Amino acid sequence: QLRLVESGGGLVQTGGSLKLSCATSGDTLDGKTMGWVRQPPGERREGVVCIPRVGGAWYYAPYVEGRFTIARTGKDTFMLQMNSLRPEDTAEYSCAASERDACIGIYYYWGQGTQVSVSS
């Protein structure tokens, strides 16, 4: 079973940048849809970005488009680059994966989450 571990969260000022990394093990990342999900304080979990398993549209939530970038960085790793951060980006961020073909917000494998806090 695929296991995921995030790293790179922390505290940053408005306008700053952070890079989150997701390291996987236990199974191959090949052939998996992979993405990042976040949960702001007191709110529901929401999808942020996603790379589909097969060809098709990558997903970027409207509120991060142009500021956040997802990329696979190695055989077992992928990352989330976050620029121009805003206080409303404060959330727990989790990397996730599934065997679903497209980015439909359904994941079967989850990391434990890493906190990102943006001060105003």
Order of alpha helices (4+ residues) and beta strands (2+ residues): beta-beta-beta-beta-beta-beta-beta-beta-beta-beta-beta
